[in-house]
Amino acid sequence: MISTDPISEIFDSEVSSAYEIARKYDNRAGFSLISCQDVGLPIYRITIQAITQVKKKIPPIEEFILKAIDAGLTQESHIASFLGLEPLIIRDSMVSLRMKELIDLIGSDSKTTQEWIVTKPLGQSTLKDAKSIVPEERTFVINFDGLLRKVKWHGRLESNLLKSKDLRAYNYIEISPSKTEPPVLSDLDIRDVDAFIKEAESLSRFKRPEDRDLLAVKSIERRELNFLPALALVFKSIQNNDIEVTFVVDKRINSDYEKAFALSNSTKRFHILEGLKEGDPRTLVNRILGKEYVDQLPLQHIEDLQRKVTNSQTKAFAVKEQLADSDNDEEKKNLQEELDQALSKIAELEQELNKLPFNWLQVYDHPPLLAKALDHTENRLLIVSPWIRAIVVNKNFLKRLDILLKKGCDVYIGYGLGETKSDKREWDVEAEKKLQNLANKHKNLKFRRLGDTHAKILISDNKFAANSSFNWLSFKGDPNRTFRDERGSIIYSPPKIDELFESYMYAFE
């Protein structure tokens, strides 16, 4: 659903962007988006020793000598006289040209003297371009994509590569290379290597790019595994347990990565299906609300309405992009009308959904729902989340929470799942401390470690209660696990909300 909640003011902009991207691409026919995870795609930084040939500008005197010889001046003295230069200078330059094999001596018709000529094809080519071709052996650093198994240039993203420690610091999931063996010489396509070097040198800030051709790669000197930040979207078939994983790089889906991931059997290697079963939203809602209650809900009608919302969202995103690219006033007017109609349809469908006692939560619905709870709860707010991370419990979150507490709202925050202090990053420990400081300051904030809680609950007054696999105060789960089903459910029935709220109160006494 296209939300107007001020998520960007509350949470890190990159986090907001990730869930907006997930919302945009939730349009795969026959599949539901069930997980959205930050990942690192494997990129080998490889140092190679290569043989190249470089076209270098020849000195002006050598250029003029070549042109003089080509014009018919075949004697050193004639050339020196024509150019008005000392014979010694001409001699040194001609020796240089001879060593480069750009000129040569041949016998004249009189057989008493020798004449200088411009060699073919090397000298003629140099004469045309005023450049000489010089063989050179050099070291280069290139990037080999571990999933695609090829040398690949990633443009401006080249400067964003991360190391393993960076992935762990930000809870990114590490995607393994499609083969366990690191790349060897036979994996390097010389055309891809040549294209990579040309791209890299064209963007170098330290020197002007050279006109270079790659002849051969002699050896690989060093390999270092880095990672390219990306967003993994996991889709599950509506009909069965089929899983499809795609990757968004630089805000666009990259189908090459999706194919490579599937062909490398990574779905099984990452135990994705097993991890998703643990967070199945139907299993969770039956456990929390009771199967008898759930069976009475109009689930099919709800799913039909949500499908219509998704289709309208897809249309709205497409029209919005067309509108941004259009320069024609008449076309822009028509597109704006089309966008307004799509947004109006979404609002109408959402209004109908909001009248129902129950709804399913999509992956991207959670951040705006938490924002709504922080901004609009009046009497009581309950958040149960296994992990606390500074990326969510940041300055803006704490400010919103402080305002809520000053208004007299009772807030209950429960957390804790098998982490010791040594497992946590410094900034996450600090986020916990700040919550504890708020609890010390406000008696109406109950901040408790509940032990090994797997529950993820959000309750705002008796307006709504959300039950999910989504980690409300971290947005990410255990970094040692991979993907999980992040969907959930939300109920609007006050009696059921009260019942669920009371079931957690014992933990805060």
C-alpha positions in Angstrom: 0.0 0.0 0.0 1.3 3.4 -0.9 1.7 5.1 2.5 1.8 8.7 3.5 3.3 7.9 7.0 6.6 9.9 7.6 8.8 6.8 7.8 11.8 8.7 6.3 11.6 11.1 9.3 11.7 8.2 11.8 13.9 5.6 10.3 17.1 5.4 8.4 16.4 6.5 4.8 18.1 3.4 3.4 15.8 1.2 5.4 12.7 3.1 4.1 14.1 2.8 0.6 14.5 -0.9 0.9 10.8 -1.5 1.9 9.6 0.9 -0.8 11.5 -1.1 -3.3 9.9 -4.3 -2.0 6.5 -2.7 -2.3 7.3 -1.7 -5.9 8.3 -5.2 -7.0 5.5 -7.1 -5.2 3.9 -7.9 -8.6 5.2 -11.3 -9.6 2.3 -13.3 -11.2 1.4 -16.4 -9.1 3.8 -15.5 -6.3 3.7 -13.7 -3.0 6.6 -11.6 -1.7 7.4 -13.1 1.7 10.9 -11.7 2.6 13.0 -8.7 1.9 16.7 -8.9 3.1 19.8 -6.9 2.7 22.5 -9.1 1.3 26.1 -9.0 0.0 26.7 -10.5 -3.4 30.2 -12.1 -3.8 32.8 -10.1 -5.7 36.4 -11.3 -6.0 38.9 -8.4 -6.1 41.6 -9.9 -8.2 45.1 -8.6 -8.8 46.4 -9.8 -12.2 49.7 -9.5 -14.1 48.9 -8.7 -17.8 50.6 -8.0 -21.1 49.2 -5.0 -22.9 50.1 -2.8 -25.8 49.7 1.0 -25.4 49.3 3.6 -28.1 51.4 6.5 -26.9 51.7 9.9 -28.5 55.1 10.2 -30.2 57.2 13.4 -29.6 56.6 16.3 -32.0 60.0 16.0 -33.6 59.6 12.3 -34.3 56.1 13.0 -35.8 57.6 15.7 -38.1 60.4 13.4 -39.2 57.8 10.7 -40.1 55.8 13.2 -42.1 59.0 14.5 -43.9 60.0 11.0 -44.9 56.5 10.2 -46.1 56.6 13.4 -48.2 59.8 12.2 -50.0 62.7 13.5 -47.9 64.8 10.4 -47.5 68.2 11.8 -46.3 69.0 12.9 -42.8 70.6 16.1 -44.1 67.6 17.0 -46.2 65.3 16.4 -43.2 67.4 18.5 -40.9 67.6 21.3 -43.4 63.8 21.2 -44.0 62.9 21.2 -40.3 65.6 23.7 -39.5 67.0 21.6 -36.7 70.6 20.5 -35.7 71.6 17.2 -37.4 72.5 15.7 -34.0 68.9 16.2 -32.8 67.5 14.7 -36.0 69.9 11.8 -35.7 68.8 11.0 -32.1 65.1 11.1 -33.0 65.7 8.9 -36.1 67.5 6.4 -33.9 64.5 6.3 -31.6 62.1 5.8 -34.6 64.3 3.0 -35.9 64.3 1.2 -32.5 60.5 1.4 -32.5 60.5 -0.1 -36.0 58.6 2.9 -37.4 61.3 3.7 -40.1 63.8 1.6 -42.0 66.7 2.0 -44.4 66.6 0.6 -47.9 69.0 0.8 -50.8 68.4 3.5 -53.5 68.3 2.9 -57.2 71.8 4.3 -57.5 73.0 1.6 -55.0 75.4 4.2 -53.7 73.2 5.6 -50.9 70.5 4.4 -48.6 67.1 6.0 -48.1 64.8 6.2 -45.1 61.2 4.9 -45.5 58.2 4.7 -43.2 57.6 1.0 -42.4 54.4 -0.8 -43.1 52.1 -1.3 -41.4 53.5 -0.1 -38.1 55.1 3.1 -39.3 52.1 4.0 -41.5 49.7 3.4 -38.6 51.8 5.6 -36.3 51.9 8.3 -39.0 48.2 8.3 -39.3 47.5 8.4 -35.6 50.7 10.1 -34.5 51.0 7.4 -31.8 53.4 4.6 -31.4 52.5 1.1 -30.1 54.5 0.1 -27.0 54.3 -3.3 -25.4 53.9 -3.1 -21.6 53.6 -5.5 -18.7 51.4 -4.2 -15.9 49.5 -5.1 -12.7 45.7 -4.4 -12.7 43.0 -5.0 -10.1 39.7 -6.3 -11.6 36.4 -7.6 -10.2 35.2 -11.1 -10.8 31.5 -11.7 -9.9 31.3 -14.8 -7.8 27.7 -15.5 -8.6 27.8 -14.8 -12.3 31.3 -16.3 -12.7 32.6 -13.6 -14.9 34.6 -10.3 -14.8 32.0 -7.6 -14.4 32.1 -3.8 -14.2 29.5 -2.4 -11.7 29.9 1.2 -12.5 29.6 3.7 -9.7 28.9 0.7 -7.3 32.5 -0.3 -7.5 33.3 2.1 -4.6 30.5 0.5 -2.4 32.0 -3.0 -2.1 32.0 -4.3 1.5 34.2 -6.8 3.4 32.9 -9.7 5.5 33.2 -7.7 8.7 31.0 -5.0 7.2 28.3 -7.5 6.4 28.3 -8.8 10.0 28.3 -5.2 11.4 25.1 -4.4 9.5 23.4 -7.8 9.6 23.6 -8.3 5.9 23.2 -11.9 4.7 26.3 -13.2 2.9 25.5 -14.8 -0.5 28.1 -17.5 -1.3 29.7 -17.7 -4.7 28.1 -20.1 -7.1 31.2 -22.3 -7.0 33.3 -22.9 -3.9 36.6 -22.7 -5.9 38.0 -19.2 -6.4 38.5 -18.0 -10.0 41.5 -19.2 -11.9 43.1 -17.9 -15.2 40.8 -20.0 -17.4 37.7 -18.3 -15.8 38.9 -14.9 -17.1 37.5 -13.9 -20.5 40.1 -11.6 -22.0 37.4 -9.5 -23.6 35.7 -8.9 -20.3 39.0 -8.1 -18.6 39.9 -5.6 -21.4 36.5 -3.9 -21.1 36.9 -3.7 -17.3 40.3 -2.1 -17.5 39.1 0.4 -20.1 36.2 1.4 -17.9 38.3 1.7 -14.7 41.0 3.8 -16.5 38.4 6.1 -18.1 37.2 7.1 -14.6 40.6 7.4 -13.0 41.0 10.7 -11.2 44.8 10.4 -11.0 45.8 10.2 -14.7 44.5 10.5 -18.2 43.2 7.2 -19.6 45.6 5.5 -22.0 44.8 3.9 -25.4 45.5 0.4 -24.2 44.8 -3.1 -25.6 45.0 -6.2 -23.5 47.1 -9.0 -25.1 47.2 -11.6 -22.4 46.7 -12.2 -18.7 49.9 -13.8 -17.4 48.9 -14.7 -13.8 46.6 -14.0 -10.9 48.7 -12.6 -8.0 46.0 -12.1 -5.4 42.3 -12.8 -4.7 40.1 -11.1 -2.0 36.4 -11.8 -1.5 34.3 -8.6 -1.2 30.6 -8.1 -1.4 28.3 -5.9 -3.4 25.3 -4.5 -1.4 21.9 -5.7 -2.8 18.4 -6.3 -1.7 17.1 -9.9 -2.0 13.4 -10.4 -2.5 12.0 -13.9 -1.8 8.8 -15.0 -3.5 6.7 -18.0 -2.7 4.3 -19.6 -5.1 0.6 -19.2 -4.1 -0.1 -22.8 -5.3 2.8 -24.7 -3.8 6.2 -24.4 -2.1 8.2 -23.2 -5.1 10.6 -20.4 -4.2 12.1 -17.7 -6.4 14.8 -15.3 -5.2 15.6 -12.2 -7.1 18.1 -9.4 -6.4 17.7 -5.6 -6.6 21.0 -3.8 -7.4 21.0 0.0 -7.5 17.1 0.0 -7.2 16.6 -2.3 -10.2 15.9 -6.0 -10.4 18.9 -7.9 -11.9 17.6 -11.0 -13.7 21.1 -12.3 -14.3 21.6 -12.7 -10.6 18.2 -14.4 -10.2 19.1 -17.0 -12.9 22.6 -17.6 -11.5 21.3 -18.0 -7.9 18.7 -20.5 -9.1 21.1 -22.5 -11.3 23.6 -22.8 -8.4 20.9 -24.5 -6.3 21.4 -21.8 -3.7 17.7 -22.1 -2.5 18.6 -25.5 -1.1 22.1 -24.5 0.0 20.7 -21.6 2.1 17.9 -23.8 3.5 15.5 -21.1 2.5 12.4 -23.3 2.5 13.0 -24.6 5.9 13.6 -21.1 7.3 10.4 -19.8 5.8 8.2 -22.6 7.2 9.1 -21.3 10.8 7.4 -18.0 10.1 4.4 -19.0 8.1 1.8 -16.3 8.9 -1.1 -18.8 8.9 0.6 -21.0 11.5 1.4 -17.9 13.6 -2.1 -16.5 13.5 -3.7 -19.9 14.4 -1.3 -20.1 17.4 -2.1 -16.5 18.6 -5.8 -16.2 17.8 -6.9 -19.8 17.8 -7.8 -21.8 14.7 -11.5 -21.7 15.5 -11.5 -17.9 15.5 -9.4 -17.8 12.3 -11.7 -20.2 10.4 -14.6 -17.7 10.9 -12.7 -14.9 9.2 -13.4 -14.0 5.5 -9.8 -14.9 4.5 -10.5 -15.4 0.8 -12.3 -12.1 0.5 -9.4 -10.4 2.3 -6.8 -12.0 -0.1 -8.9 -11.0 -3.1 -9.0 -7.4 -2.0 -5.2 -7.3 -1.2 -4.5 -8.7 -4.7 -6.5 -5.9 -6.2 -4.5 -3.4 -4.0 -1.2 -4.9 -5.3 -2.3 -4.7 -8.9 -3.3 -1.0 -8.4 0.0 -0.3 -6.7 1.9 -1.9 -9.6 0.0 0.3 -12.1 0.6 3.4 -9.9 4.4 2.8 -9.8 4.6 2.2 -13.5 2.6 5.4 -14.3 4.7 7.4 -11.8 7.9 6.4 -13.7 6.4 7.3 -17.1 5.3 10.6 -15.6 8.8 11.4 -14.4 10.3 10.6 -17.8 7.7 12.5 -19.9 8.4 15.9 -21.5 5.1 16.2 -23.3 2.5 18.4 -21.5 -0.5 16.6 -22.9 1.0 13.2 -22.1 1.8 14.3 -18.6 -1.7 15.5 -18.1 -3.1 12.1 -19.2 -0.6 10.2 -17.0 -1.4 12.3 -14.0 -5.1 11.5 -14.4 -4.2 7.8 -14.7 -2.1 8.0 -11.6 -4.9 9.8 -9.6 -7.3 7.1 -10.6 -4.9 4.3 -9.5 -4.3 6.1 -6.1 -8.1 6.6 -5.7 -8.7 2.9 -6.3 -6.0 2.0 -3.8 -7.7 4.3 -1.2 -11.1 2.8 -1.9 -9.8 -0.8 -1.5 -7.9 0.1 1.7 -11.0 1.7 3.1 -12.9 -1.6 2.5 -10.1 -3.6 4.0 -10.0 -1.4 7.1 -13.7 -2.2 7.8 -12.8 -5.9 8.2 -11.8 -7.3 11.7 -8.6 -8.9 10.3 -6.0 -8.3 7.6 -2.7 -9.8 6.4 0.4 -7.8 6.7 2.8 -7.7 3.8 6.6 -7.4 4.2 6.6 -3.7 3.5 3.6 -2.9 5.8 5.5 -3.2 9.0 7.7 0.0 9.1 4.7 2.4 8.4 2.6 0.5 11.0 5.3 1.0 13.7 5.5 4.7 12.7 1.7 4.9 13.1 1.8 3.3 16.5 4.5 5.7 17.7 2.6 8.7 16.4 -1.0 7.9 17.2 -1.2 5.6 20.3 -3.0 7.3 23.2 -3.2 5.0 26.2 -1.1 1.9 25.8 1.6 0.6 23.4 3.1 -2.9 23.5 6.2 -3.9 21.5 7.7 -7.3 21.8 10.8 -7.9 19.6 13.7 -10.4 20.1 16.4 -7.9 19.0 17.1 -4.2 19.5 19.2 -2.5 16.9 20.4 1.1 16.6 19.2 1.4 13.0 15.6 1.4 14.3 16.0 2.6 17.9 17.8 5.7 16.8 17.5 9.4 17.7 14.2 10.0 16.0 12.6 6.8 17.4 13.6 7.8 20.9 12.3 11.3 20.5 8.9 10.0 19.3 8.8 7.6 22.2 9.7 10.3 24.7 6.9 12.5 23.4 4.5 9.5 23.8 5.6 8.9 27.4 5.2 12.6 28.3 1.6 12.5 27.1 1.0 9.8 29.8 0.8 6.8 27.5 1.8 3.4 29.1 4.5 1.7 27.0 5.7 -1.9 27.4 8.8 -3.0 25.5 9.9 -6.6 25.8 13.0 -8.1 24.1 15.7 -10.7 24.3 16.7 -13.8 22.3 19.9 -15.5 23.3 22.3 -12.6 22.9 25.0 -11.8 25.4 26.7 -8.5 25.6 29.7 -9.8 23.8 27.5 -10.7 20.8 26.3 -7.2 20.4 27.8 -4.3 18.5 28.7 -1.2 20.5 26.0 1.0 18.9 23.3 -1.6 19.6 24.3 -1.9 23.2 24.1 1.9 23.4 20.5 1.8 21.9 19.5 -0.6 24.7 21.0 1.8 27.3 19.1 4.7 25.9 15.8 2.8 26.2 16.7 1.9 29.8 17.5 5.5 30.5 14.0 6.4 29.2 12.6 3.7 31.5 14.4 5.2 34.5 13.1 8.6 33.6 9.5 7.6 32.9 7.6 5.3 35.2 5.1 4.6 32.5 7.8 2.8 30.4 8.2 -0.8 31.3 11.4 -2.1 29.6 12.0 -5.8 30.2 14.3 -8.6 29.0 11.8 -11.4 28.5 14.5 -14.1 27.9 14.5 -16.2 24.7 11.4 -14.6 23.2 10.5 -15.4 19.6 7.4 -13.3 19.7 7.0 -10.2 17.5 4.0 -8.3 18.7 2.8 -4.7 18.2 -0.4 -3.5 20.0 -1.6 0.1 19.8 -4.5 0.9 22.3 -7.4 -1.3 21.2 -7.0 0.0 17.6 -4.9 -2.9 16.3 -2.7 -5.8 17.3 -0.1 -7.0 14.9 1.5 -10.5 15.1 4.3 -11.2 12.7 7.7 -12.7 12.0 9.0 -9.2 11.5 11.4 -7.9 14.1 9.9 -4.6 15.1 12.9 -3.1 16.8 15.6 -4.4 14.5 13.9 -4.9 11.1 16.3 -7.8 10.8 16.6 -11.1 12.6 19.4 -13.4 13.7 22.4 -12.8 11.4 23.3 -16.5 11.6 20.0 -17.4 9.9 19.2 -16.5 6.4 15.7 -15.8 5.0 12.5 -15.9 6.9 8.8 -15.3 6.1 8.3 -11.7 7.2 4.6 -11.5 6.6 2.1 -11.3 9.5 -1.4 -10.4 10.4 -3.3 -7.6 12.1 -6.6 -7.7 14.0 -8.9 -4.8 14.7 -11.4 -6.5 17.1 -11.1 -4.8 20.5 -12.0 -7.9 22.6 -9.3 -9.9 20.8 -6.8 -7.1 21.1 -7.5 -6.9 24.9 -7.1 -10.6 25.2 -3.8 -10.6 23.5 -2.5 -7.6 25.4 -3.4 -9.2 28.8 -1.6 -12.4 27.8 1.7 -10.5 27.9 1.2 -8.4 31.0 2.4 -11.1 33.3 5.9 -10.7 31.8 6.1 -7.0 32.9 4.9 -7.4 36.5 
